[in-house]
């Protein structure tokens, strides 16, 4: 889950070719109540046993540990912004509200060769 729609667009653009994009793309907002604990990757990396784990291994550890329902990680595309991972096996996950999907159209100029 990206912090903003703009970041979600960039995250998709760097990982998919134009022909791979679905024709009916949607945005879905997730509302995380303030009382739900959100850990950051930085907080996890303070733990000596997690310091040298790869990002996927750290994510696996986080899911299995049940440390929180939400994990904030920096975007690889825009490091000053964040993506949020949701842990569906955490008890607090049930409190996350999902908004109805909204149709989203990518601006065709994003796909023009320069």
SEFITI-111229 format. One record per atom (N, C-alpha, C, O, CB): atom name; residue in one letter; residue number from 1; x, y, z. Coordinates in steps of 0.2 Angstrom, whole numbers. Atoms other than C-alpha are relative to their C-alpha. Glycine has a CB too. Layout:
# residues N
['CA' 'a' NUM [X Y Z]] ...
END
This chain:
# residues 114
['N' 'x' 1 [4 -6 0]] ['CA' 'x' 1 [0 0 0]] ['C' 'x' 1 [5 6 0]] ['O' 'x' 1 [9 7 4]] ['CB' 'x' 1 [-5 0 6]] ['N' 'x' 2 [-4 -6 0]] ['CA' 'x' 2 [8 16 -5]] ['C' 'x' 2 [-3 6 4]] ['O' 'x' 2 [-9 6 5]] ['CB' 'x' 2 [1 3 -8]] ['N' 'x' 3 [2 -5 -4]] ['CA' 'x' 3 [7 32 5]] ['C' 'x' 3 [-4 5 -4]] ['O' 'x' 3 [-9 8 -1]] ['CB' 'x' 3 [6 4 2]] ['N' 'x' 4 [5 -4 4]] ['CA' 'x' 4 [-1 42 -9]] ['C' 'x' 4 [-1 -4 -7]] ['O' 'x' 4 [2 -8 -9]] ['CB' 'x' 4 [4 7 -2]] ['N' 'x' 5 [2 3 6]] ['CA' 'x' 5 [-9 38 -26]] ['C' 'x' 5 [6 2 -5]] ['O' 'x' 5 [8 -3 -9]] ['CB' 'x' 5 [-6 3 -3]] ['N' 'x' 6 [-6 -2 5]] ['CA' 'x' 6 [6 47 -35]] ['C' 'x' 6 [6 -5 1]] ['O' 'x' 6 [9 -7 -4]] ['CB' 'x' 6 [2 7 2]] ['N' 'x' 7 [-5 5 -2]] ['CA' 'x' 7 [18 35 -26]] ['C' 'x' 7 [-2 -7 -3]] ['O' 'x' 7 [2 -10 -6]] ['CB' 'x' 7 [2 0 7]] ['N' 'x' 8 [3 7 3]] ['CA' 'x' 8 [7 20 -31]] ['C' 'x' 8 [1 0 -8]] ['O' 'x' 8 [3 -5 -11]] ['CB' 'x' 8 [-7 -1 2]] ['N' 'x' 9 [-1 0 7]] ['CA' 'x' 9 [8 26 -49]] ['C' 'x' 9 [8 -1 -2]] ['O' 'x' 9 [9 -5 -6]] ['CB' 'x' 9 [-2 7 -3]] ['N' 'x' 10 [-7 1 2]] ['CA' 'x' 10 [27 27 -49]] ['C' 'x' 10 [2 -7 2]] ['O' 'x' 10 [6 -10 -2]] ['CB' 'x' 10 [4 5 4]] ['N' 'x' 11 [-2 6 -2]] ['CA' 'x' 11 [29 11 -40]] ['C' 'x' 11 [-2 -5 -6]] ['O' 'x' 11 [1 -10 -7]] ['CB' 'x' 11 [-3 -3 7]] ['N' 'x' 12 [2 4 5]] ['CA' 'x' 12 [19 3 -54]] ['C' 'x' 12 [3 1 -6]] ['O' 'x' 12 [5 -4 -10]] ['CB' 'x' 12 [-8 1 -1]] ['N' 'x' 13 [-4 -2 6]] ['CA' 'x' 13 [28 12 -68]] ['C' 'x' 13 [6 -4 0]] ['O' 'x' 13 [9 -6 -6]] ['CB' 'x' 13 [0 7 -1]] ['N' 'x' 14 [-7 3 0]] ['CA' 'x' 14 [45 5 -63]] ['C' 'x' 14 [0 -7 0]] ['O' 'x' 14 [5 -11 -2]] ['CB' 'x' 14 [4 2 6]] ['N' 'x' 15 [0 8 0]] ['CA' 'x' 15 [39 -13 -62]] ['C' 'x' 15 [-4 -3 -5]] ['O' 'x' 15 [-4 -9 -6]] ['CB' 'x' 15 [-3 -2 7]] ['N' 'x' 16 [4 3 6]] ['CA' 'x' 16 [27 -15 -77]] ['C' 'x' 16 [1 4 -6]] ['O' 'x' 16 [3 10 -6]] ['CB' 'x' 16 [-7 0 2]] ['N' 'x' 17 [0 -3 6]] ['CA' 'x' 17 [28 -12 -95]] ['C' 'x' 17 [-7 2 -2]] ['O' 'x' 17 [-12 0 1]] ['CB' 'x' 17 [3 -5 -6]] ['N' 'x' 18 [7 -2 2]] ['CA' 'x' 18 [13 -3 -104]] ['C' 'x' 18 [-4 -6 -1]] ['O' 'x' 18 [-10 -5 1]] ['CB' 'x' 18 [1 5 -6]] ['N' 'x' 19 [5 6 2]] ['CA' 'x' 19 [6 -19 -111]] ['C' 'x' 19 [-2 -4 6]] ['O' 'x' 19 [-6 -8 5]] ['CB' 'x' 19 [4 -4 -5]] ['N' 'x' 20 [2 4 -6]] ['CA' 'x' 20 [6 -27 -94]] ['C' 'x' 20 [-5 3 5]] ['O' 'x' 20 [-8 0 9]] ['CB' 'x' 20 [6 -1 4]] ['N' 'x' 21 [5 -3 -4]] ['CA' 'x' 21 [-6 -14 -86]] ['C' 'x' 21 [-7 -2 -2]] ['O' 'x' 21 [-8 -3 -7]] ['CB' 'x' 21 [1 8 -1]] ['N' 'x' 22 [7 2 1]] ['CA' 'x' 22 [-23 -20 -84]] ['C' 'x' 22 [-4 6 -3]] ['O' 'x' 22 [-3 12 -1]] ['CB' 'x' 22 [-4 -3 7]] ['N' 'x' 23 [4 -6 4]] ['CA' 'x' 23 [-36 -10 -94]] ['C' 'x' 23 [-5 3 5]] ['O' 'x' 23 [-7 9 4]] ['CB' 'x' 23 [-4 -3 -5]] ['N' 'x' 24 [4 -3 -5]] ['CA' 'x' 24 [-47 -8 -78]] ['C' 'x' 24 [3 0 6]] ['O' 'x' 24 [2 -4 11]] ['CB' 'x' 24 [-7 -4 0]] ['N' 'x' 25 [-4 -1 -6]] ['CA' 'x' 25 [-35 -2 -65]] ['C' 'x' 25 [-5 3 6]] ['O' 'x' 25 [-9 8 4]] ['CB' 'x' 25 [6 4 -1]] ['N' 'x' 26 [3 -3 -5]] ['CA' 'x' 26 [-42 3 -48]] ['C' 'x' 26 [4 2 6]] ['O' 'x' 26 [10 -1 7]] ['CB' 'x' 26 [-6 -5 3]] ['N' 'x' 27 [-4 -2 -6]] ['CA' 'x' 27 [-36 12 -32]] ['C' 'x' 27 [-5 -2 5]] ['O' 'x' 27 [-11 -1 5]] ['CB' 'x' 27 [1 8 0]] ['N' 'x' 28 [4 2 -6]] ['CA' 'x' 28 [-42 5 -15]] ['C' 'x' 28 [4 4 6]] ['O' 'x' 28 [10 2 7]] ['CB' 'x' 28 [0 -7 0]] ['N' 'x' 29 [-3 -3 -6]] ['CA' 'x' 29 [-39 16 0]] ['C' 'x' 29 [-1 -5 6]] ['O' 'x' 29 [-7 -7 7]] ['CB' 'x' 29 [-3 7 1]] ['N' 'x' 30 [1 4 -7]] ['CA' 'x' 30 [-36 7 17]] ['C' 'x' 30 [1 5 5]] ['O' 'x' 30 [5 10 6]] ['CB' 'x' 30 [6 -5 1]] ['N' 'x' 31 [0 -5 -6]] ['CA' 'x' 31 [-40 17 33]] ['C' 'x' 31 [2 -4 6]] ['O' 'x' 31 [-1 -9 8]] ['CB' 'x' 31 [-7 3 1]] ['N' 'x' 32 [-3 3 -6]] ['CA' 'x' 32 [-29 12 47]] ['C' 'x' 32 [-2 4 6]] ['O' 'x' 32 [1 10 7]] ['CB' 'x' 32 [7 -1 -1]] ['N' 'x' 33 [1 -4 -6]] ['CA' 'x' 33 [-36 17 64]] ['C' 'x' 33 [6 2 4]] ['O' 'x' 33 [11 -1 4]] ['CB' 'x' 33 [-5 -4 5]] ['N' 'x' 34 [-6 -3 -4]] ['CA' 'x' 34 [-24 28 75]] ['C' 'x' 34 [2 -5 5]] ['O' 'x' 34 [8 -4 7]] ['CB' 'x' 34 [-2 6 2]] ['N' 'x' 35 [-2 4 -6]] ['CA' 'x' 35 [-24 15 89]] ['C' 'x' 35 [4 -6 -3]] ['O' 'x' 35 [7 -10 2]] ['CB' 'x' 35 [-6 -2 4]] ['N' 'x' 36 [-4 6 2]] ['CA' 'x' 36 [-16 2 78]] ['C' 'x' 36 [7 1 -1]] ['O' 'x' 36 [9 7 -4]] ['CB' 'x' 36 [-3 -3 -7]] ['N' 'x' 37 [-7 -1 0]] ['CA' 'x' 37 [2 0 80]] ['C' 'x' 37 [3 -1 -7]] ['O' 'x' 37 [2 -6 -10]] ['CB' 'x' 37 [4 -5 5]] ['N' 'x' 38 [-4 0 6]] ['CA' 'x' 38 [13 4 65]] ['C' 'x' 38 [7 0 1]] ['O' 'x' 38 [10 5 4]] ['CB' 'x' 38 [-2 6 -5]] ['N' 'x' 39 [-7 0 -1]] ['CA' 'x' 39 [31 -1 66]] ['C' 'x' 39 [3 3 -6]] ['O' 'x' 39 [0 3 -12]] ['CB' 'x' 39 [3 -7 2]] ['N' 'x' 40 [-3 -2 6]] ['CA' 'x' 40 [44 6 54]] ['C' 'x' 40 [6 -5 -1]] ['O' 'x' 40 [8 -9 4]] ['CB' 'x' 40 [3 7 1]] ['N' 'x' 41 [-6 4 1]] ['CA' 'x' 41 [58 -4 46]] ['C' 'x' 41 [6 2 4]] ['O' 'x' 41 [10 -2 6]] ['CB' 'x' 41 [2 0 -8]] ['N' 'x' 42 [-5 -2 -4]] ['CA' 'x' 42 [70 7 55]] ['C' 'x' 42 [0 -3 7]] ['O' 'x' 42 [5 -4 10]] ['CB' 'x' 42 [0 8 0]] ['N' 'x' 43 [1 2 -7]] ['CA' 'x' 43 [63 2 72]] ['C' 'x' 43 [2 -8 0]] ['O' 'x' 43 [6 -10 4]] ['CB' 'x' 43 [-7 0 2]] ['N' 'x' 44 [-2 7 0]] ['CA' 'x' 44 [65 -17 67]] ['C' 'x' 44 [8 -1 -1]] ['O' 'x' 44 [11 -5 2]] ['CB' 'x' 44 [-4 -3 -6]] ['N' 'x' 45 [-7 1 1]] ['CA' 'x' 45 [83 -14 61]] ['C' 'x' 45 [4 2 6]] ['O' 'x' 45 [10 0 6]] ['CB' 'x' 45 [2 4 -6]] ['N' 'x' 46 [-4 -1 -6]] ['CA' 'x' 46 [88 -8 78]] ['C' 'x' 46 [1 -6 4]] ['O' 'x' 46 [6 -6 8]] ['CB' 'x' 46 [-4 5 4]] ['N' 'x' 47 [-1 7 -3]] ['CA' 'x' 47 [86 -26 84]] ['C' 'x' 47 [6 -3 -3]] ['O' 'x' 47 [6 -4 -9]] ['CB' 'x' 47 [-6 -4 0]] ['N' 'x' 48 [-6 3 3]] ['CA' 'x' 48 [103 -34 82]] ['C' 'x' 48 [-1 -6 -4]] ['O' 'x' 48 [3 -7 -9]] ['CB' 'x' 48 [5 -1 6]] ['N' 'x' 49 [1 6 4]] ['CA' 'x' 49 [96 -50 76]] ['C' 'x' 49 [-3 1 -7]] ['O' 'x' 49 [-3 -4 -11]] ['CB' 'x' 49 [-4 -5 4]] ['N' 'x' 50 [3 -2 6]] ['CA' 'x' 50 [87 -41 62]] ['C' 'x' 50 [4 4 -5]] ['O' 'x' 50 [3 5 -10]] ['CB' 'x' 50 [-7 3 1]] ['N' 'x' 51 [-4 -5 3]] ['CA' 'x' 51 [100 -29 57]] ['C' 'x' 51 [3 -2 -7]] ['O' 'x' 51 [3 2 -12]] ['CB' 'x' 51 [6 2 4]] ['N' 'x' 52 [-3 2 6]] ['CA' 'x' 52 [108 -39 43]] ['C' 'x' 52 [-5 -4 -5]] ['O' 'x' 52 [-2 -7 -10]] ['CB' 'x' 52 [6 -4 1]] ['N' 'x' 53 [5 3 4]] ['CA' 'x' 53 [92 -47 36]] ['C' 'x' 53 [-1 4 -7]] ['O' 'x' 53 [-1 10 -7]] ['CB' 'x' 53 [-6 -2 3]] ['N' 'x' 54 [3 -3 6]] ['CA' 'x' 54 [87 -44 18]] ['C' 'x' 54 [-7 3 1]] ['O' 'x' 54 [-10 1 5]] ['CB' 'x' 54 [1 -5 -6]] ['N' 'x' 55 [7 -3 -1]] ['CA' 'x' 55 [71 -34 15]] ['C' 'x' 55 [-5 -6 0]] ['O' 'x' 55 [-9 -6 4]] ['CB' 'x' 55 [-1 5 -6]] ['N' 'x' 56 [5 5 0]] ['CA' 'x' 56 [61 -50 10]] ['C' 'x' 56 [1 -4 7]] ['O' 'x' 56 [-5 -6 9]] ['CB' 'x' 56 [1 -5 -6]] ['N' 'x' 57 [0 3 -6]] ['CA' 'x' 57 [68 -59 25]] ['C' 'x' 57 [-3 3 6]] ['O' 'x' 57 [-6 1 11]] ['CB' 'x' 57 [7 -3 2]] ['N' 'x' 58 [3 -4 -6]] ['CA' 'x' 58 [64 -45 37]] ['C' 'x' 58 [-8 0 -1]] ['O' 'x' 58 [-11 0 5]] ['CB' 'x' 58 [3 7 -1]] ['N' 'x' 59 [8 1 0]] ['CA' 'x' 59 [46 -45 30]] ['C' 'x' 59 [-3 -6 2]] ['O' 'x' 59 [-8 -6 5]] ['CB' 'x' 59 [-2 2 -7]] ['N' 'x' 60 [2 6 -3]] ['CA' 'x' 60 [45 -63 33]] ['C' 'x' 60 [0 0 7]] ['O' 'x' 60 [-5 -3 11]] ['CB' 'x' 60 [4 -6 -3]] ['N' 'x' 61 [-1 0 -8]] ['CA' 'x' 61 [51 -61 51]] ['C' 'x' 61 [-6 4 3]] ['O' 'x' 61 [-9 2 8]] ['CB' 'x' 61 [7 3 2]] ['N' 'x' 62 [5 -4 -2]] ['CA' 'x' 62 [39 -47 53]] ['C' 'x' 62 [-7 -3 0]] ['O' 'x' 62 [-11 -3 5]] ['CB' 'x' 62 [-1 7 -4]] ['N' 'x' 63 [6 3 1]] ['CA' 'x' 63 [24 -56 47]] ['C' 'x' 63 [-1 -6 5]] ['O' 'x' 63 [-6 -6 9]] ['CB' 'x' 63 [-1 -4 -7]] ['N' 'x' 64 [0 6 -4]] ['CA' 'x' 64 [28 -72 57]] ['C' 'x' 64 [0 2 8]] ['O' 'x' 64 [-3 -1 12]] ['CB' 'x' 64 [5 -5 -1]] ['N' 'x' 65 [-1 -2 -7]] ['CA' 'x' 65 [32 -62 73]] ['C' 'x' 65 [-6 3 3]] ['O' 'x' 65 [-8 3 9]] ['CB' 'x' 65 [6 5 1]] ['N' 'x' 66 [6 -3 -2]] ['CA' 'x' 66 [15 -53 74]] ['C' 'x' 66 [2 6 4]] ['O' 'x' 66 [-2 8 8]] ['CB' 'x' 66 [-4 -5 4]] ['N' 'x' 67 [-2 -6 -4]] ['CA' 'x' 67 [25 -38 80]] ['C' 'x' 67 [-5 6 -1]] ['O' 'x' 67 [-6 10 3]] ['CB' 'x' 67 [7 2 -3]] ['N' 'x' 68 [5 -5 1]] ['CA' 'x' 68 [12 -26 72]] ['C' 'x' 68 [-5 -2 -6]] ['O' 'x' 68 [-3 -6 -10]] ['CB' 'x' 68 [3 7 -1]] ['N' 'x' 69 [4 1 5]] ['CA' 'x' 69 [-2 -25 60]] ['C' 'x' 69 [2 4 -7]] ['O' 'x' 69 [0 2 -12]] ['CB' 'x' 69 [-8 2 1]] ['N' 'x' 70 [-2 -4 5]] ['CA' 'x' 70 [6 -12 49]] ['C' 'x' 70 [8 1 1]] ['O' 'x' 70 [10 2 6]] ['CB' 'x' 70 [-4 7 0]] ['N' 'x' 71 [-8 -1 0]] ['CA' 'x' 71 [25 -10 44]] ['C' 'x' 71 [1 6 -5]] ['O' 'x' 71 [-1 5 -11]] ['CB' 'x' 71 [4 -6 -2]] ['N' 'x' 72 [-2 -6 5]] ['CA' 'x' 72 [31 7 36]] ['C' 'x' 72 [7 -2 -2]] ['O' 'x' 72 [11 -3 1]] ['CB' 'x' 72 [-1 6 4]] ['N' 'x' 73 [-7 1 3]] ['CA' 'x' 73 [45 4 24]] ['C' 'x' 73 [1 6 -5]] ['O' 'x' 73 [-4 8 -8]] ['CB' 'x' 73 [0 -7 -4]] ['N' 'x' 74 [-2 -5 5]] ['CA' 'x' 74 [54 17 13]] ['C' 'x' 74 [-1 -2 -7]] ['O' 'x' 74 [0 -8 -9]] ['CB' 'x' 74 [7 3 1]] ['N' 'x' 75 [0 2 7]] ['CA' 'x' 75 [50 17 -6]] ['C' 'x' 75 [6 0 -3]] ['O' 'x' 75 [11 4 -1]] ['CB' 'x' 75 [-5 5 -3]] ['N' 'x' 76 [-6 1 4]] ['CA' 'x' 76 [64 11 -17]] ['C' 'x' 76 [0 5 -5]] ['O' 'x' 76 [5 7 -8]] ['CB' 'x' 76 [1 -7 -2]] ['N' 'x' 77 [1 -5 6]] ['CA' 'x' 77 [57 23 -30]] ['C' 'x' 77 [1 7 2]] ['O' 'x' 77 [5 11 -1]] ['CB' 'x' 77 [-6 -1 -4]] ['N' 'x' 78 [-1 -7 -3]] ['CA' 'x' 78 [56 39 -19]] ['C' 'x' 78 [1 -1 7]] ['O' 'x' 78 [-4 -2 11]] ['CB' 'x' 78 [-7 4 -1]] ['N' 'x' 79 [-2 2 -7]] ['CA' 'x' 79 [65 35 -3]] ['C' 'x' 79 [-3 5 6]] ['O' 'x' 79 [-3 2 11]] ['CB' 'x' 79 [7 0 1]] ['N' 'x' 80 [3 -4 -5]] ['CA' 'x' 80 [58 50 6]] ['C' 'x' 80 [-8 -1 2]] ['O' 'x' 80 [-11 1 6]] ['CB' 'x' 80 [1 7 -2]] ['N' 'x' 81 [7 2 -1]] ['CA' 'x' 81 [40 42 4]] ['C' 'x' 81 [0 -7 3]] ['O' 'x' 81 [5 -10 3]] ['CB' 'x' 81 [-4 2 -6]] ['N' 'x' 82 [0 7 -4]] ['CA' 'x' 82 [34 26 12]] ['C' 'x' 82 [-6 -4 -4]] ['O' 'x' 82 [-11 -2 -6]] ['CB' 'x' 82 [-2 1 7]] ['N' 'x' 83 [5 5 2]] ['CA' 'x' 83 [24 10 7]] ['C' 'x' 83 [-2 -3 7]] ['O' 'x' 83 [2 -3 12]] ['CB' 'x' 83 [3 -5 -5]] ['N' 'x' 84 [2 4 -6]] ['CA' 'x' 84 [14 1 21]] ['C' 'x' 84 [-2 -7 -2]] ['O' 'x' 84 [-6 -8 -6]] ['CB' 'x' 84 [-6 4 3]] ['N' 'x' 85 [2 7 1]] ['CA' 'x' 85 [13 -17 22]] ['C' 'x' 85 [-5 -2 6]] ['O' 'x' 85 [-4 0 12]] ['CB' 'x' 85 [7 -5 1]] ['N' 'x' 86 [5 2 -5]] ['CA' 'x' 86 [-2 -25 31]] ['C' 'x' 86 [1 -7 1]] ['O' 'x' 86 [2 -11 -3]] ['CB' 'x' 86 [-7 1 -3]] ['N' 'x' 87 [-1 7 -2]] ['CA' 'x' 87 [-1 -41 41]] ['C' 'x' 87 [-7 -3 1]] ['O' 'x' 87 [-10 -2 6]] ['CB' 'x' 87 [4 0 6]] ['N' 'x' 88 [7 3 -1]] ['CA' 'x' 88 [-17 -51 38]] ['C' 'x' 88 [-1 -5 5]] ['O' 'x' 88 [-6 -6 7]] ['CB' 'x' 88 [-2 -3 -7]] ['N' 'x' 89 [1 5 -6]] ['CA' 'x' 89 [-13 -63 52]] ['C' 'x' 89 [0 3 7]] ['O' 'x' 89 [0 0 12]] ['CB' 'x' 89 [5 -5 -1]] ['N' 'x' 90 [0 -3 -6]] ['CA' 'x' 90 [-12 -50 65]] ['C' 'x' 90 [-7 2 2]] ['O' 'x' 90 [-11 4 -2]] ['CB' 'x' 90 [5 7 0]] ['N' 'x' 91 [7 -1 -2]] ['CA' 'x' 91 [-27 -48 76]] ['C' 'x' 91 [-3 7 -2]] ['O' 'x' 91 [-9 8 -3]] ['CB' 'x' 91 [-1 -1 8]] ['N' 'x' 92 [2 -7 1]] ['CA' 'x' 92 [-28 -29 73]] ['C' 'x' 92 [-2 1 -7]] ['O' 'x' 92 [-5 6 -9]] ['CB' 'x' 92 [5 5 2]] ['N' 'x' 93 [1 -1 7]] ['CA' 'x' 93 [-29 -31 54]] ['C' 'x' 93 [-7 0 -1]] ['O' 'x' 93 [-10 4 -6]] ['CB' 'x' 93 [3 -6 -4]] ['N' 'x' 94 [8 0 1]] ['CA' 'x' 94 [-48 -34 56]] ['C' 'x' 94 [-3 7 1]] ['O' 'x' 94 [-8 8 -2]] ['CB' 'x' 94 [-3 -4 5]] ['N' 'x' 95 [2 -7 -1]] ['CA' 'x' 95 [-49 -15 61]] ['C' 'x' 95 [1 4 -6]] ['O' 'x' 95 [-1 10 -6]] ['CB' 'x' 95 [3 2 6]] ['N' 'x' 96 [-2 -4 6]] ['CA' 'x' 96 [-42 -9 45]] ['C' 'x' 96 [-6 0 -5]] ['O' 'x' 96 [-9 -5 -7]] ['CB' 'x' 96 [6 -3 -4]] ['N' 'x' 97 [6 -1 4]] ['CA' 'x' 97 [-56 -2 34]] ['C' 'x' 97 [2 1 -7]] ['O' 'x' 97 [7 4 -9]] ['CB' 'x' 97 [-4 6 2]] ['N' 'x' 98 [-2 0 7]] ['CA' 'x' 98 [-55 -4 15]] ['C' 'x' 98 [-6 4 -3]] ['O' 'x' 98 [-12 2 -3]] ['CB' 'x' 98 [1 -7 -3]] ['N' 'x' 99 [5 -4 4]] ['CA' 'x' 99 [-64 9 4]] ['C' 'x' 99 [-2 -4 -6]] ['O' 'x' 99 [2 -8 -8]] ['CB' 'x' 99 [3 7 -1]] ['N' 'x' 100 [1 3 6]] ['CA' 'x' 100 [-73 4 -11]] ['C' 'x' 100 [5 1 -6]] ['O' 'x' 100 [7 7 -6]] ['CB' 'x' 100 [-8 2 -3]] ['N' 'x' 101 [-5 -1 6]] ['CA' 'x' 101 [-62 2 -27]] ['C' 'x' 101 [-3 6 -4]] ['O' 'x' 101 [-9 7 -5]] ['CB' 'x' 101 [1 -6 -4]] ['N' 'x' 102 [1 -6 5]] ['CA' 'x' 102 [-61 18 -38]] ['C' 'x' 102 [4 -1 -6]] ['O' 'x' 102 [10 -2 -6]] ['CB' 'x' 102 [1 7 4]] ['N' 'x' 103 [-3 1 6]] ['CA' 'x' 103 [-58 16 -56]] ['C' 'x' 103 [6 6 -1]] ['O' 'x' 103 [5 11 1]] ['CB' 'x' 103 [-5 1 -6]] ['N' 'x' 104 [-5 -5 1]] ['CA' 'x' 104 [-41 24 -60]] ['C' 'x' 104 [3 -1 -7]] ['O' 'x' 104 [4 -6 -10]] ['CB' 'x' 104 [6 -2 5]] ['N' 'x' 105 [-3 0 6]] ['CA' 'x' 105 [-34 29 -77]] ['C' 'x' 105 [7 3 0]] ['O' 'x' 105 [8 9 2]] ['CB' 'x' 105 [-5 4 -5]] ['N' 'x' 106 [-7 -2 0]] ['CA' 'x' 106 [-15 31 -80]] ['C' 'x' 106 [0 5 -6]] ['O' 'x' 106 [-3 4 -11]] ['CB' 'x' 106 [5 -5 -1]] ['N' 'x' 107 [-1 -5 5]] ['CA' 'x' 107 [-11 47 -90]] ['C' 'x' 107 [4 -3 -6]] ['O' 'x' 107 [10 -5 -4]] ['CB' 'x' 107 [3 7 3]] ['N' 'x' 108 [-3 3 5]] ['CA' 'x' 108 [-6 41 -107]] ['C' 'x' 108 [7 3 -1]] ['O' 'x' 108 [12 -1 -4]] ['CB' 'x' 108 [-4 0 -7]] ['N' 'x' 109 [-7 -3 1]] ['CA' 'x' 109 [9 53 -107]] ['C' 'x' 109 [5 -3 4]] ['O' 'x' 109 [11 -3 2]] ['CB' 'x' 109 [-1 8 2]] ['N' 'x' 110 [-5 4 -4]] ['CA' 'x' 110 [17 42 -94]] ['C' 'x' 110 [3 -5 -4]] ['O' 'x' 110 [9 -7 -3]] ['CB' 'x' 110 [-3 -3 6]] ['N' 'x' 111 [-3 6 4]] ['CA' 'x' 111 [20 29 -108]] ['C' 'x' 111 [3 2 -6]] ['O' 'x' 111 [5 -2 -10]] ['CB' 'x' 111 [-6 -5 -1]] ['N' 'x' 112 [-3 -2 6]] ['CA' 'x' 112 [26 40 -122]] ['C' 'x' 112 [8 0 1]] ['O' 'x' 112 [11 2 6]] ['CB' 'x' 112 [-2 7 -1]] ['N' 'x' 113 [-7 0 0]] ['CA' 'x' 113 [44 38 -127]] ['C' 'x' 113 [2 7 -1]] ['O' 'x' 113 [-1 11 -4]] ['CB' 'x' 113 [2 -5 -6]] ['N' 'x' 114 [-3 -7 0]] ['CA' 'x' 114 [55 53 -125]] ['C' 'x' 114 [6 0 -5]] ['O' 'x' 114 [9 5 -6]] ['CB' 'x' 114 [2 2 7]] 
END
